[in-house]
Amino acid sequence: MRTSRTRSARPRSLRRAAAALLAGGVTVAALLTAATTAHAADTPLRDLATAQGKAIGTAVTGSRLTGTYGDIAGSQFNSLTPGNAMKWGTVEPTRGRFDWAEADQIVAFAQAHNQQVRGHTLVWHSQNPSWLTNGTWTTAELSGLLQDHITTEVTRYKGKLAAWDVVNEPFNEDGTYRSTLWYNGLGTDYIAQALTWAHAADPSAKLYINDYNVEGVNAKSTALYNLVKSLKARGVPIDGVGLQAHLILGQVPGTLQQNIQRFADLGVDVAVTELDIRMQLPSDSAKLAQQAADYKAVFDACVAVTRCHGVTVWGFTDSDSWIPDVFPGYGAATPYDENYAPKPAYGAIAASLGGGTTTPPTGACTATYSVQTQWNTGFTGQVRIACSGAALSSWKVNWTYGAGQRITQAWNATCTQSGAAVSCANASYNGTVPDGGSVTFGFNASWSGGNPVPTVTLG
């Protein structure tokens, strides 16, 4: 949907430290220092996604597909979406004169890296050339222009693209049709016509309708649902729906998975097509932790539904994100920072796609209990979970007190106590323990008569 931006950036490396970023109680400086020592040899996101039968994609800018940007785009993702290169205003800025250079570059890069390409977008109200939007057209002329554009572009990439966002953003927030050149000139059936023309040009490509603010169950997503149901009933070629998912920190819809499932139940695929999660700047460790939890929630919802094809992030690095230009004061919306250092969100995505393990080899991960401070009626304790030779995507520790100790408060974990038995599980933001890394959580507790250190088991 959105435009991309470019900034200068310095290279950094990848995944092991990214997972470590999910640990709580560390400073942003420590997070970024850890990220610079990441191990590129760890399993790439694209391999984790492929093992789940999913696509993991990113929108890209063709001119940047070199150096570190190109290395990450090629190694971490199995699907690419041209951010702007296939939009009408780019490919035909002057009527009858075409510029395919950037689109061709992205397709060639994808082919060289064994990646799918998602075409974006054929019919949209925005980023159209001025000769089109300023023209005066009869219904027949406008229909002919749209058919010619779709046929020309889809035919050029026939057999090379896995899917097309054929129609982009057809609805208003209340579920009514958006007033656009196409709706005003051709009526509601422009959508069915566009899909039919695209299918004729490339019968093998999957055809989608794509929109924003349709991630949860609401008036807009229900309008999209009813449209898809109607198109299916009419025999119009429609293969999927795209949920853009330009989200705000802490606002992943609680009905996301339910919404994906109801579209899947219509017999179409679903893709999260433009995921980013923006925050008010500056970022800090708490915001990064929340962002990681949000990214994981989106990926978890897709993984849980068989017909969810996959998730595309709208740019993988903050240096190529549209957010700061459109939402002043907001940014840091992608899984990598401007210097290509992976954020906590990267590790959260990896965990959702099956990275790490909750059953490490015996002795590979350990939990150590210690008393940090003690006074006459209470104490502060800490448990450190560390791994060597394995990794965790979630954890739980248990112990039994022997002298009447009772936990009164815990942080960076959820702790429950029944009698002398204590059980503590990771918080949403620090479940990942990378190979060679650790996380800690703490608690306050009361005691009387004695405070022996219990034996802790990691489950």
Secondary structure, DSSP 8 states (H G I E B T S, - for coil): --------------HHHHHHTT-SS--HHHHHHHHTT--TTS--HHHHHHHTT-EEEEEE-GGG-SHHHHHHHHHH-SEEEESSTTSHHHH-SBTTB---HHHHHHHHHHHHTT-EEEEEEEE-SSS--HHHHT----HHHHHHHHHHHHHHHHHHTTTT-SEEEEEE--B-TTSSB---HHHHHH-TTHHHHHHHHHHHH-TTSEEEEEESS-SSSSHHHHHHHHHHHHHHHHT----EEEE--EEETT---TTHHHHHHHHHTTT-EEEEEEEEEEEESS--HHHHHHHHHHHHHHHHHHHHSTTEEEEEES-SBGGG-SHHHHSTTEE--SSB-TTS-B-HHHHHHHHHTT-S-SS--TTTEEEEEEEEEE-SSEEEEEEEEEESS--BSS-EEEEE-SS--EEEEEESEEEEEETTEEEEEE-TT---B-TT-EEEEEEEEE-SS-------EE-
